Amino acid sequence: MFEIANIDHLVLRTDNIEKMLQFYTQVLGCHVERETPRETGLIQLRAGSSLIDLVATDSRLGRIGGGPPTKTENNMDHFCLQIKNISEEKLLDHLAKFGVDGGGFSSRYGAQGLGNSLYINDPDENIVELRIQL
């Protein structure tokens, strides 16, 4: 078993990157922590100890998730749970006990910097990233 420490980040897909950036920085007080080149399409905003990632739907990352969000189509790509320190093998074994395919780990940037994580799907096919706490 493992223990969740907190929410690391969530990823919002948008075809209104400038308005979203303005809302989250000016209205909510987040600040830009990290930005990839425009063709990649990711802006990471600091929100306390977590991150809010904005992904432009017309970018390389955004196109992976399909078309732009609408009032009836979701715009959340995935959310990430930071879990307390556990070995990758133990985490994969735990997931396997429940028939959850953990795939493989990759190094990704999150609220605590670079770290190893993997993606799983919940029963409704929502994507959940599990990130081992540093």
N, CA, C and O atoms as CSV, one atom per row, in Angstrom:
chain,resi,resn,atom,element,x,y,z
A,1,MET,N,N,0.843,-1.187,0.000
A,1,MET,CA,C,0.000,0.000,0.000
A,1,MET,C,C,0.879,1.238,0.000
A,1,MET,O,O,2.022,1.200,0.453
A,2,PHE,N,N,0.339,2.329,-0.509
A,2,PHE,CA,C,1.058,3.596,-0.508
A,2,PHE,C,C,0.161,4.667,0.080
A,2,PHE,O,O,-1.039,4.456,0.259
A,3,GLU,N,N,0.751,5.822,0.383
A,3,GLU,CA,C,0.007,6.910,1.004
A,3,GLU,C,C,0.139,8.179,0.169
A,3,GLU,O,O,1.244,8.566,-0.212
A,4,ILE,N,N,-0.995,8.827,-0.114
A,4,ILE,CA,C,-0.988,10.082,-0.868
A,4,ILE,C,C,-0.517,11.204,0.040
A,4,ILE,O,O,-0.991,11.340,1.168
A,5,ALA,N,N,0.421,12.011,-0.456
A,5,ALA,CA,C,0.926,13.160,0.294
A,5,ALA,C,C,0.132,14.422,-0.048
A,5,ALA,O,O,-0.241,15.180,0.848
A,6,ASN,N,N,-0.128,14.652,-1.340
A,6,ASN,CA,C,-0.898,15.822,-1.767
A,6,ASN,C,C,-1.134,15.777,-3.272
A,6,ASN,O,O,-0.670,14.866,-3.957
A,7,ILE,N,N,-1.851,16.761,-3.772
A,7,ILE,CA,C,-2.009,16.904,-5.216
A,7,ILE,C,C,-0.788,17.647,-5.739
A,7,ILE,O,O,-0.486,18.747,-5.277
A,8,ASP,N,N,-0.095,17.063,-6.685
A,8,ASP,CA,C,1.109,17.647,-7.254
A,8,ASP,C,C,0.740,18.707,-8.291
A,8,ASP,O,O,1.181,19.853,-8.201
A,9,HIS,N,N,-0.064,18.319,-9.267
A,9,HIS,CA,C,-0.465,19.266,-10.303
A,9,HIS,C,C,-1.718,18.783,-11.017
A,9,HIS,O,O,-2.104,17.619,-10.910
A,10,LEU,N,N,-2.344,19.697,-11.748
A,10,LEU,CA,C,-3.414,19.330,-12.661
A,10,LEU,C,C,-3.135,20.002,-13.985
A,10,LEU,O,O,-2.467,21.034,-14.044
A,11,VAL,N,N,-3.654,19.409,-15.052
A,11,VAL,CA,C,-3.365,19.885,-16.402
A,11,VAL,C,C,-4.669,20.282,-17.086
A,11,VAL,O,O,-5.580,19.465,-17.229
A,12,LEU,N,N,-4.750,21.545,-17.507
A,12,LEU,CA,C,-5.921,22.055,-18.208
A,12,LEU,C,C,-5.574,22.321,-19.668
A,12,LEU,O,O,-4.585,22.990,-19.968
A,13,ARG,N,N,-6.386,21.797,-20.564
A,13,ARG,CA,C,-6.231,22.027,-21.999
A,13,ARG,C,C,-7.074,23.232,-22.382
A,13,ARG,O,O,-8.199,23.379,-21.904
A,14,THR,N,N,-6.537,24.101,-23.247
A,14,THR,CA,C,-7.268,25.317,-23.606
A,14,THR,C,C,-6.942,25.774,-25.018
A,14,THR,O,O,-5.830,25.582,-25.509
A,15,ASP,N,N,-7.931,26.380,-25.660
A,15,ASP,CA,C,-7.684,27.058,-26.933
A,15,ASP,C,C,-7.678,28.569,-26.716
A,15,ASP,O,O,-7.733,29.348,-27.667
A,16,ASN,N,N,-7.611,28.968,-25.438
A,16,ASN,CA,C,-7.589,30.372,-25.020
A,16,ASN,C,C,-6.416,30.611,-24.083
A,16,ASN,O,O,-6.607,31.124,-22.981
A,17,ILE,N,N,-5.223,30.255,-24.492
A,17,ILE,CA,C,-4.062,30.265,-23.590
A,17,ILE,C,C,-3.826,31.637,-22.959
A,17,ILE,O,O,-3.525,31.709,-21.767
A,18,GLU,N,N,-3.950,32.713,-23.710
A,18,GLU,CA,C,-3.680,34.048,-23.157
A,18,GLU,C,C,-4.707,34.433,-22.093
A,18,GLU,O,O,-4.340,34.974,-21.050
A,19,LYS,N,N,-5.992,34.159,-22.345
A,19,LYS,CA,C,-7.026,34.481,-21.361
A,19,LYS,C,C,-6.882,33.615,-20.115
A,19,LYS,O,O,-7.066,34.096,-18.996
A,20,MET,N,N,-6.554,32.344,-20.307
A,20,MET,CA,C,-6.349,31.446,-19.160
A,20,MET,C,C,-5.140,31.913,-18.340
A,20,MET,O,O,-5.191,31.951,-17.110
A,21,LEU,N,N,-4.069,32.261,-19.025
A,21,LEU,CA,C,-2.867,32.738,-18.346
A,21,LEU,C,C,-3.172,34.005,-17.556
A,21,LEU,O,O,-2.744,34.137,-16.410
A,22,GLN,N,N,-3.896,34.921,-18.147
A,22,GLN,CA,C,-4.279,36.159,-17.469
A,22,GLN,C,C,-5.144,35.858,-16.243
A,22,GLN,O,O,-4.927,36.434,-15.177
A,23,PHE,N,N,-6.119,34.964,-16.386
A,23,PHE,CA,C,-7.002,34.620,-15.272
A,23,PHE,C,C,-6.206,34.028,-14.112
A,23,PHE,O,O,-6.333,34.478,-12.973
A,24,TYR,N,N,-5.393,33.029,-14.398
A,24,TYR,CA,C,-4.694,32.344,-13.311
A,24,TYR,C,C,-3.584,33.182,-12.686
A,24,TYR,O,O,-3.272,33.001,-11.509
A,25,THR,N,N,-2.979,34.099,-13.451
A,25,THR,CA,C,-1.924,34.941,-12.870
A,25,THR,C,C,-2.504,36.200,-12.231
A,25,THR,O,O,-2.160,36.525,-11.095
A,26,GLN,N,N,-3.374,36.911,-12.937
A,26,GLN,CA,C,-3.869,38.188,-12.427
A,26,GLN,C,C,-5.035,38.036,-11.453
A,26,GLN,O,O,-5.078,38.714,-10.427
A,27,VAL,N,N,-5.974,37.157,-11.766
A,27,VAL,CA,C,-7.138,36.996,-10.896
A,27,VAL,C,C,-6.809,36.136,-9.681
A,27,VAL,O,O,-7.163,36.488,-8.556
A,28,LEU,N,N,-6.129,35.002,-9.906
A,28,LEU,CA,C,-5.859,34.067,-8.805
A,28,LEU,C,C,-4.473,34.211,-8.182
A,28,LEU,O,O,-4.214,33.621,-7.134
A,29,GLY,N,N,-3.578,34.980,-8.799
A,29,GLY,CA,C,-2.286,35.256,-8.188
A,29,GLY,C,C,-1.216,34.195,-8.383
A,29,GLY,O,O,-0.197,34.223,-7.694
A,30,CYS,N,N,-1.421,33.268,-9.297
A,30,CYS,CA,C,-0.372,32.288,-9.608
A,30,CYS,C,C,0.735,33.001,-10.379
A,30,CYS,O,O,0.523,34.090,-10.912
A,31,HIS,N,N,1.908,32.387,-10.436
A,31,HIS,CA,C,2.962,32.959,-11.272
A,31,HIS,C,C,3.566,31.875,-12.157
A,31,HIS,O,O,3.571,30.692,-11.814
A,32,VAL,N,N,4.077,32.316,-13.311
A,32,VAL,CA,C,4.678,31.375,-14.257
A,32,VAL,C,C,5.970,30.849,-13.657
A,32,VAL,O,O,6.870,31.615,-13.313
A,33,GLU,N,N,6.049,29.526,-13.537
A,33,GLU,CA,C,7.261,28.893,-13.022
A,33,GLU,C,C,8.121,28.339,-14.147
A,33,GLU,O,O,9.349,28.382,-14.079
A,34,ARG,N,N,7.478,27.822,-15.171
A,34,ARG,CA,C,8.209,27.147,-16.233
A,34,ARG,C,C,7.372,27.208,-17.504
A,34,ARG,O,O,6.152,27.046,-17.466
A,35,GLU,N,N,8.043,27.445,-18.630
A,35,GLU,CA,C,7.337,27.524,-19.901
A,35,GLU,C,C,8.158,26.818,-20.964
A,35,GLU,O,O,9.361,27.051,-21.084
A,36,THR,N,N,7.505,25.949,-21.741
A,36,THR,CA,C,8.191,25.255,-22.827
A,36,THR,C,C,8.027,26.083,-24.102
A,36,THR,O,O,7.227,27.018,-24.131
A,37,PRO,N,N,8.771,25.751,-25.148
A,37,PRO,CA,C,8.578,26.468,-26.419
A,37,PRO,C,C,7.127,26.364,-26.892
A,37,PRO,O,O,6.453,25.376,-26.601
A,38,ARG,N,N,6.642,27.368,-27.615
A,38,ARG,CA,C,5.247,27.445,-28.054
A,38,ARG,C,C,4.788,26.182,-28.781
A,38,ARG,O,O,3.653,25.745,-28.591
A,39,GLU,N,N,5.648,25.588,-29.607
A,39,GLU,CA,C,5.231,24.390,-30.350
A,39,GLU,C,C,4.953,23.208,-29.426
A,39,GLU,O,O,4.154,22.336,-29.765
A,40,THR,N,N,5.607,23.168,-28.253
A,40,THR,CA,C,5.308,22.130,-27.265
A,40,THR,C,C,4.022,22.469,-26.539
A,40,THR,O,O,3.180,21.593,-26.339
A,41,GLY,N,N,3.849,23.731,-26.136
A,41,GLY,CA,C,2.567,24.218,-25.659
A,41,GLY,C,C,2.256,24.092,-24.186
A,41,GLY,O,O,1.087,23.941,-23.830
A,42,LEU,N,N,3.250,24.146,-23.310
A,42,LEU,CA,C,3.011,23.968,-21.877
A,42,LEU,C,C,3.494,25.182,-21.091
A,42,LEU,O,O,4.629,25.631,-21.251
A,43,ILE,N,N,2.606,25.709,-20.234
A,43,ILE,CA,C,2.974,26.758,-19.287
A,43,ILE,C,C,2.611,26.228,-17.900
A,43,ILE,O,O,1.469,25.837,-17.661
A,44,GLN,N,N,3.589,26.216,-16.986
A,44,GLN,CA,C,3.350,25.708,-15.633
A,44,GLN,C,C,3.299,26.874,-14.652
A,44,GLN,O,O,4.227,27.678,-14.559
A,45,LEU,N,N,2.179,26.940,-13.921
A,45,LEU,CA,C,1.941,28.019,-12.975
A,45,LEU,C,C,2.051,27.505,-11.547
A,45,LEU,O,O,1.531,26.435,-11.230
A,46,ARG,N,N,2.717,28.252,-10.695
A,46,ARG,CA,C,2.836,27.888,-9.279
A,46,ARG,C,C,1.548,28.288,-8.576
A,46,ARG,O,O,1.106,29.434,-8.664
A,47,ALA,N,N,0.952,27.322,-7.873
A,47,ALA,CA,C,-0.267,27.544,-7.083
A,47,ALA,C,C,-0.003,26.971,-5.694
A,47,ALA,O,O,-0.361,25.827,-5.415
A,48,GLY,N,N,0.614,27.753,-4.834
A,48,GLY,CA,C,1.012,27.254,-3.516
A,48,GLY,C,C,2.081,26.193,-3.675
A,48,GLY,O,O,3.099,26.433,-4.324
A,49,SER,N,N,1.868,25.021,-3.092
A,49,SER,CA,C,2.850,23.943,-3.213
A,49,SER,C,C,2.569,23.057,-4.423
A,49,SER,O,O,3.262,22.061,-4.631
A,50,SER,N,N,1.566,23.403,-5.221
A,50,SER,CA,C,1.178,22.615,-6.393
A,50,SER,C,C,1.384,23.430,-7.667
A,50,SER,O,O,1.743,24.606,-7.618
A,51,LEU,N,N,1.147,22.777,-8.813
A,51,LEU,CA,C,1.223,23.439,-10.103
A,51,LEU,C,C,-0.103,23.304,-10.834
A,51,LEU,O,O,-0.817,22.314,-10.674
A,52,ILE,N,N,-0.421,24.310,-11.636
A,52,ILE,CA,C,-1.501,24.237,-12.610
A,52,ILE,C,C,-0.831,24.369,-13.969
A,52,ILE,O,O,-0.214,25.390,-14.273
A,53,ASP,N,N,-0.957,23.327,-14.784
A,53,ASP,CA,C,-0.363,23.331,-16.117
A,53,ASP,C,C,-1.415,23.730,-17.140
A,53,ASP,O,O,-2.514,23.175,-17.156
A,54,LEU,N,N,-1.081,24.687,-17.989
A,54,LEU,CA,C,-1.945,25.086,-19.091
A,54,LEU,C,C,-1.332,24.556,-20.381
A,54,LEU,O,O,-0.156,24.793,-20.657
A,55,VAL,N,N,-2.126,23.841,-21.167
A,55,VAL,CA,C,-1.655,23.254,-22.420
A,55,VAL,C,C,-2.508,23.794,-23.566
A,55,VAL,O,O,-3.730,23.645,-23.562
A,56,ALA,N,N,-1.866,24.412,-24.532
A,56,ALA,CA,C,-2.569,24.929,-25.705
A,56,ALA,C,C,-2.998,23.762,-26.586
A,56,ALA,O,O,-2.181,22.909,-26.932
A,57,THR,N,N,-4.283,23.722,-26.952
A,57,THR,CA,C,-4.805,22.594,-27.728
A,57,THR,C,C,-4.224,22.514,-29.130
A,57,THR,O,O,-4.270,21.450,-29.746
A,58,ASP,N,N,-3.674,23.614,-29.658
A,58,ASP,CA,C,-3.079,23.589,-30.998
A,58,ASP,C,C,-1.579,23.316,-30.964
A,58,ASP,O,O,-0.895,23.491,-31.973
A,59,SER,N,N,-1.058,22.886,-29.805
A,59,SER,CA,C,0.362,22.577,-29.663
A,59,SER,C,C,0.591,21.070,-29.777
A,59,SER,O,O,-0.362,20.297,-29.871
A,60,ARG,N,N,1.841,20.666,-29.768
A,60,ARG,CA,C,2.182,19.237,-29.831
A,60,ARG,C,C,1.530,18.481,-28.686
A,60,ARG,O,O,0.906,17.444,-28.913
A,61,LEU,N,N,1.659,18.977,-27.462
A,61,LEU,CA,C,1.045,18.304,-26.309
A,61,LEU,C,C,-0.477,18.372,-26.376
A,61,LEU,O,O,-1.153,17.389,-26.075
A,62,GLY,N,N,-1.015,19.509,-26.762
A,62,GLY,CA,C,-2.458,19.701,-26.797
A,62,GLY,C,C,-3.164,18.818,-27.800
A,62,GLY,O,O,-4.265,18.337,-27.533
A,63,ARG,N,N,-2.544,18.595,-28.963
A,63,ARG,CA,C,-3.172,17.765,-29.994
A,63,ARG,C,C,-3.313,16.315,-29.547
A,63,ARG,O,O,-4.196,15.607,-30.032
A,64,ILE,N,N,-2.468,15.866,-28.641
A,64,ILE,CA,C,-2.554,14.487,-28.143
A,64,ILE,C,C,-3.899,14.247,-27.468
A,64,ILE,O,O,-4.444,13.147,-27.548
A,65,GLY,N,N,-4.441,15.274,-26.797
A,65,GLY,CA,C,-5.696,15.138,-26.060
A,65,GLY,C,C,-6.954,15.328,-26.878
A,65,GLY,O,O,-8.054,15.257,-26.330
A,66,GLY,N,N,-6.828,15.569,-28.192
A,66,GLY,CA,C,-8.010,15.758,-29.032
A,66,GLY,C,C,-8.297,17.225,-29.278
A,66,GLY,O,O,-7.427,18.083,-29.129
A,67,GLY,N,N,-9.556,17.499,-29.663
A,67,GLY,CA,C,-9.964,18.852,-30.009
A,67,GLY,C,C,-10.045,19.767,-28.806
A,67,GLY,O,O,-9.866,19.333,-27.668
A,68,PRO,N,N,-10.316,21.042,-29.065
A,68,PRO,CA,C,-10.419,22.005,-27.965
A,68,PRO,C,C,-11.626,21.725,-27.079
A,68,PRO,O,O,-12.618,21.160,-27.540
A,69,PRO,N,N,-11.547,22.116,-25.817
A,69,PRO,CA,C,-12.668,21.916,-24.906
A,69,PRO,C,C,-13.843,22.826,-25.272
A,69,PRO,O,O,-13.670,23.892,-25.862
A,70,THR,N,N,-15.032,22.374,-24.905
A,70,THR,CA,C,-16.246,23.173,-25.091
A,70,THR,C,C,-17.015,23.127,-23.774
A,70,THR,O,O,-16.540,22.549,-22.796
A,71,LYS,N,N,-18.178,23.721,-23.747
A,71,LYS,CA,C,-18.987,23.694,-22.527
A,71,LYS,C,C,-19.421,22.280,-22.160
A,71,LYS,O,O,-19.725,22.001,-21.000
A,72,THR,N,N,-19.450,21.381,-23.158
A,72,THR,CA,C,-19.881,20.008,-22.880
A,72,THR,C,C,-18.749,18.992,-22.981
A,72,THR,O,O,-18.958,17.817,-22.680
A,73,GLU,N,N,-17.571,19.409,-23.393
A,73,GLU,CA,C,-16.406,18.524,-23.504
A,73,GLU,C,C,-15.372,18.933,-22.454
A,73,GLU,O,O,-15.144,20.121,-22.231
A,74,ASN,N,N,-14.762,17.961,-21.824
A,74,ASN,CA,C,-13.808,18.228,-20.741
A,74,ASN,C,C,-12.540,18.896,-21.236
A,74,ASN,O,O,-12.116,18.715,-22.378
A,75,ASN,N,N,-11.948,19.675,-20.341
A,75,ASN,CA,C,-10.672,20.294,-20.673
A,75,ASN,C,C,-9.550,19.832,-19.748
A,75,ASN,O,O,-8.409,20.267,-19.907
A,76,MET,N,N,-9.849,18.962,-18.789
A,76,MET,CA,C,-8.777,18.482,-17.921
A,76,MET,C,C,-8.107,17.277,-18.574
A,76,MET,O,O,-8.764,16.286,-18.892
A,77,ASP,N,N,-6.810,17.373,-18.767
A,77,ASP,CA,C,-6.049,16.279,-19.351
A,77,ASP,C,C,-5.822,15.190,-18.313
A,77,ASP,O,O,-6.157,14.028,-18.546
A,78,HIS,N,N,-5.252,15.560,-17.165
A,78,HIS,CA,C,-5.023,14.602,-16.087
A,78,HIS,C,C,-4.749,15.359,-14.798
A,78,HIS,O,O,-4.554,16.574,-14.810
A,79,PHE,N,N,-4.735,14.625,-13.675
A,79,PHE,CA,C,-4.258,15.209,-12.434
A,79,PHE,C,C,-3.210,14.281,-11.856
A,79,PHE,O,O,-3.169,13.090,-12.163
A,80,CYS,N,N,-2.368,14.846,-11.019
A,80,CYS,CA,C,-1.234,14.101,-10.484
A,80,CYS,C,C,-1.301,14.081,-8.970
A,80,CYS,O,O,-1.450,15.119,-8.324
A,81,LEU,N,N,-1.188,12.879,-8.412
A,81,LEU,CA,C,-1.109,12.702,-6.963
A,81,LEU,C,C,0.329,12.422,-6.579
A,81,LEU,O,O,0.980,11.540,-7.140
A,82,GLN,N,N,0.809,13.180,-5.620
A,82,GLN,CA,C,2.137,12.927,-5.090
A,82,GLN,C,C,1.979,11.901,-3.967
A,82,GLN,O,O,1.183,12.095,-3.048
A,83,ILE,N,N,2.732,10.826,-4.046
A,83,ILE,CA,C,2.622,9.781,-3.030
A,83,ILE,C,C,3.914,9.710,-2.230
A,83,ILE,O,O,5.001,10.008,-2.726
A,84,LYS,N,N,3.756,9.303,-0.971
A,84,LYS,CA,C,4.922,9.223,-0.093
A,84,LYS,C,C,5.891,8.175,-0.627
A,84,LYS,O,O,5.504,7.249,-1.340
A,85,ASN,N,N,7.150,8.344,-0.266
A,85,ASN,CA,C,8.229,7.538,-0.811
A,85,ASN,C,C,7.934,6.040,-0.737
A,85,ASN,O,O,7.621,5.505,0.327
A,86,ILE,N,N,8.041,5.379,-1.883
A,86,ILE,CA,C,7.848,3.942,-2.024
A,86,ILE,C,C,8.694,3.517,-3.225
A,86,ILE,O,O,8.924,4.319,-4.130
A,87,SER,N,N,9.148,2.293,-3.243
A,87,SER,CA,C,9.928,1.846,-4.393
A,87,SER,C,C,9.000,1.681,-5.594
A,87,SER,O,O,7.819,1.367,-5.445
A,88,GLU,N,N,9.550,1.896,-6.773
A,88,GLU,CA,C,8.761,1.732,-7.992
A,88,GLU,C,C,8.198,0.312,-8.072
A,88,GLU,O,O,7.049,0.115,-8.467
A,89,GLU,N,N,9.002,-0.658,-7.701
A,89,GLU,CA,C,8.573,-2.062,-7.757
A,89,GLU,C,C,7.385,-2.318,-6.831
A,89,GLU,O,O,6.431,-2.992,-7.220
A,90,LYS,N,N,7.436,-1.788,-5.615
A,90,LYS,CA,C,6.324,-1.986,-4.680
A,90,LYS,C,C,5.049,-1.329,-5.191
A,90,LYS,O,O,3.960,-1.886,-5.048
A,91,LEU,N,N,5.179,-0.153,-5.783
A,91,LEU,CA,C,4.010,0.527,-6.314
A,91,LEU,C,C,3.398,-0.273,-7.469
A,91,LEU,O,O,2.181,-0.453,-7.527
A,92,LEU,N,N,4.235,-0.747,-8.375
A,92,LEU,CA,C,3.738,-1.545,-9.503
A,92,LEU,C,C,3.080,-2.831,-9.012
A,92,LEU,O,O,2.046,-3.238,-9.542
A,93,ASP,N,N,3.674,-3.478,-7.998
A,93,ASP,CA,C,3.087,-4.698,-7.422
A,93,ASP,C,C,1.714,-4.400,-6.824
A,93,ASP,O,O,0.770,-5.168,-7.006
A,94,HIS,N,N,1.612,-3.285,-6.112
A,94,HIS,CA,C,0.338,-2.903,-5.501
A,94,HIS,C,C,-0.728,-2.694,-6.572
A,94,HIS,O,O,-1.844,-3.196,-6.442
A,95,LEU,N,N,-0.394,-1.962,-7.621
A,95,LEU,CA,C,-1.358,-1.709,-8.688
A,95,LEU,C,C,-1.776,-3.008,-9.376
A,95,LEU,O,O,-2.948,-3.201,-9.699
A,96,ALA,N,N,-0.820,-3.884,-9.593
A,96,ALA,CA,C,-1.100,-5.159,-10.258
A,96,ALA,C,C,-2.100,-6.001,-9.464
A,96,ALA,O,O,-2.911,-6.715,-10.053
A,97,LYS,N,N,-2.048,-5.922,-8.141
A,97,LYS,CA,C,-2.989,-6.674,-7.298
A,97,LYS,C,C,-4.430,-6.298,-7.608
A,97,LYS,O,O,-5.342,-7.097,-7.395
A,98,PHE,N,N,-4.638,-5.093,-8.108
A,98,PHE,CA,C,-5.976,-4.606,-8.423
A,98,PHE,C,C,-6.258,-4.608,-9.924
A,98,PHE,O,O,-7.259,-4.055,-10.381
A,99,GLY,N,N,-5.360,-5.237,-10.680
A,99,GLY,CA,C,-5.548,-5.310,-12.127
A,99,GLY,C,C,-5.318,-4.000,-12.848
A,99,GLY,O,O,-5.803,-3.813,-13.965
A,100,VAL,N,N,-4.581,-3.082,-12.224
A,100,VAL,CA,C,-4.300,-1.770,-12.824
A,100,VAL,C,C,-2.935,-1.826,-13.495
A,100,VAL,O,O,-1.929,-2.132,-12.856
A,101,ASP,N,N,-2.910,-1.526,-14.789
A,101,ASP,CA,C,-1.667,-1.518,-15.545
A,101,ASP,C,C,-0.921,-0.221,-15.272
A,101,ASP,O,O,-1.375,0.860,-15.646
A,102,GLY,N,N,0.228,-0.338,-14.616
A,102,GLY,CA,C,1.017,0.841,-14.279
A,102,GLY,C,C,1.972,1.261,-15.371
A,102,GLY,O,O,2.597,2.317,-15.271
A,103,GLY,N,N,2.100,0.449,-16.422
A,103,GLY,CA,C,3.039,0.811,-17.483
A,103,GLY,C,C,4.435,0.974,-16.923
A,103,GLY,O,O,4.891,0.144,-16.136
A,104,GLY,N,N,5.113,2.026,-17.316
A,104,GLY,CA,C,6.466,2.267,-16.842
A,104,GLY,C,C,6.626,3.679,-16.304
A,104,GLY,O,O,5.811,4.566,-16.559
A,105,PHE,N,N,7.688,3.853,-15.561
A,105,PHE,CA,C,8.003,5.157,-14.975
A,105,PHE,C,C,8.810,5.992,-15.953
A,105,PHE,O,O,9.591,5.464,-16.745
A,106,SER,N,N,8.611,7.307,-15.887
A,106,SER,CA,C,9.406,8.275,-16.635
A,106,SER,C,C,9.702,9.446,-15.720
A,106,SER,O,O,8.967,9.714,-14.770
A,107,SER,N,N,10.787,10.137,-16.021
A,107,SER,CA,C,11.128,11.346,-15.274
A,107,SER,C,C,10.337,12.497,-15.867
A,107,SER,O,O,10.405,12.760,-17.068
A,108,ARG,N,N,9.572,13.192,-15.000
A,108,ARG,CA,C,8.746,14.309,-15.436
A,108,ARG,C,C,8.874,15.457,-14.445
A,108,ARG,O,O,9.236,15.258,-13.285
A,109,TYR,N,N,8.571,16.664,-14.920
A,109,TYR,CA,C,8.629,17.835,-14.058
A,109,TYR,C,C,7.280,18.041,-13.384
A,109,TYR,O,O,6.238,18.012,-14.039
A,110,GLY,N,N,7.306,18.251,-12.066
A,110,GLY,CA,C,6.100,18.517,-11.295
A,110,GLY,C,C,6.355,19.605,-10.279
A,110,GLY,O,O,7.342,20.335,-10.373
A,111,ALA,N,N,5.471,19.715,-9.309
A,111,ALA,CA,C,5.536,20.792,-8.319
A,111,ALA,C,C,6.808,20.752,-7.478
A,111,ALA,O,O,7.242,21.783,-6.964
A,112,GLN,N,N,7.402,19.583,-7.336
A,112,GLN,CA,C,8.628,19.454,-6.549
A,112,GLN,C,C,9.864,19.268,-7.428
A,112,GLN,O,O,10.899,18.804,-6.950
A,113,GLY,N,N,9.762,19.628,-8.711
A,113,GLY,CA,C,10.879,19.468,-9.644
A,113,GLY,C,C,10.761,18.154,-10.393
A,113,GLY,O,O,9.673,17.589,-10.504
A,114,LEU,N,N,11.892,17.666,-10.910
A,114,LEU,CA,C,11.899,16.402,-11.650
A,114,LEU,C,C,11.702,15.223,-10.706
A,114,LEU,O,O,12.213,15.216,-9.586
A,115,GLY,N,N,10.963,14.240,-11.166
A,115,GLY,CA,C,10.745,13.038,-10.375
A,115,GLY,C,C,10.119,11.961,-11.234
A,115,GLY,O,O,9.622,12.230,-12.327
A,116,ASN,N,N,10.147,10.737,-10.730
A,116,ASN,CA,C,9.598,9.610,-11.474
A,116,ASN,C,C,8.102,9.472,-11.232
A,116,ASN,O,O,7.622,9.583,-10.104
A,117,SER,N,N,7.384,9.229,-12.316
A,117,SER,CA,C,5.937,9.057,-12.214
A,117,SER,C,C,5.473,8.093,-13.290
A,117,SER,O,O,6.207,7.758,-14.220
A,118,LEU,N,N,4.217,7.655,-13.132
A,118,LEU,CA,C,3.574,6.818,-14.141
A,118,LEU,C,C,2.123,7.236,-14.261
A,118,LEU,O,O,1.580,7.902,-13.379
A,119,TYR,N,N,1.502,6.839,-15.358
A,119,TYR,CA,C,0.103,7.159,-15.609
A,119,TYR,C,C,-0.743,5.896,-15.492
A,119,TYR,O,O,-0.352,4.826,-15.959
A,120,ILE,N,N,-1.913,6.036,-14.861
A,120,ILE,CA,C,-2.906,4.975,-14.805
A,120,ILE,C,C,-4.262,5.584,-15.175
A,120,ILE,O,O,-4.396,6.805,-15.254
A,121,ASN,N,N,-5.252,4.739,-15.397
A,121,ASN,CA,C,-6.599,5.206,-15.672
A,121,ASN,C,C,-7.527,4.734,-14.573
A,121,ASN,O,O,-7.423,3.602,-14.100
A,122,ASP,N,N,-8.453,5.625,-14.161
A,122,ASP,CA,C,-9.473,5.205,-13.210
A,122,ASP,C,C,-10.588,4.489,-13.984
A,122,ASP,O,O,-10.514,4.410,-15.210
A,123,PRO,N,N,-11.607,3.972,-13.310
A,123,PRO,CA,C,-12.653,3.224,-14.014
A,123,PRO,C,C,-13.400,4.019,-15.082
A,123,PRO,O,O,-13.948,3.424,-16.010
A,124,ASP,N,N,-13.437,5.357,-14.972
A,124,ASP,CA,C,-14.086,6.182,-15.989
A,124,ASP,C,C,-13.106,6.690,-17.035
A,124,ASP,O,O,-13.434,7.579,-17.820
A,125,GLU,N,N,-11.905,6.126,-17.045
A,125,GLU,CA,C,-10.846,6.475,-17.999
A,125,GLU,C,C,-10.228,7.842,-17.770
A,125,GLU,O,O,-9.574,8.373,-18.667
A,126,ASN,N,N,-10.419,8.435,-16.575
A,126,ASN,CA,C,-9.676,9.638,-16.228
A,126,ASN,C,C,-8.225,9.245,-16.017
A,126,ASN,O,O,-7.934,8.192,-15.448
A,127,ILE,N,N,-7.323,10.087,-16.474
A,127,ILE,CA,C,-5.895,9.797,-16.335
A,127,ILE,C,C,-5.407,10.340,-14.993
A,127,ILE,O,O,-5.615,11.508,-14.664
A,128,VAL,N,N,-4.752,9.466,-14.228
A,128,VAL,CA,C,-4.189,9.824,-12.930
A,128,VAL,C,C,-2.690,9.558,-12.999
A,128,VAL,O,O,-2.256,8.446,-13.298
A,129,GLU,N,N,-1.917,10.585,-12.720
A,129,GLU,CA,C,-0.457,10.424,-12.657
A,129,GLU,C,C,-0.086,10.196,-11.200
A,129,GLU,O,O,-0.519,10.945,-10.324
A,130,LEU,N,N,0.715,9.164,-10.934
A,130,LEU,CA,C,1.219,8.896,-9.591
A,130,LEU,C,C,2.702,9.243,-9.590
A,130,LEU,O,O,3.486,8.687,-10.360
A,131,ARG,N,N,3.071,10.170,-8.715
A,131,ARG,CA,C,4.434,10.689,-8.653
A,131,ARG,C,C,5.021,10.382,-7.292
A,131,ARG,O,O,4.451,10.732,-6.259
A,132,ILE,N,N,6.158,9.729,-7.306
A,132,ILE,CA,C,6.810,9.372,-6.045
A,132,ILE,C,C,7.460,10.622,-5.455
A,132,ILE,O,O,8.245,11.296,-6.121
A,133,GLN,N,N,7.126,10.921,-4.203
A,133,GLN,CA,C,7.634,12.111,-3.519
A,133,GLN,C,C,9.149,12.013,-3.360
A,133,GLN,O,O,9.694,10.951,-3.060
A,134,LEU,N,N,9.800,13.130,-3.565
A,134,LEU,CA,C,11.268,13.184,-3.430
A,134,LEU,C,C,11.679,13.183,-1.979
A,134,LEU,O,O,12.871,13.224,-1.675
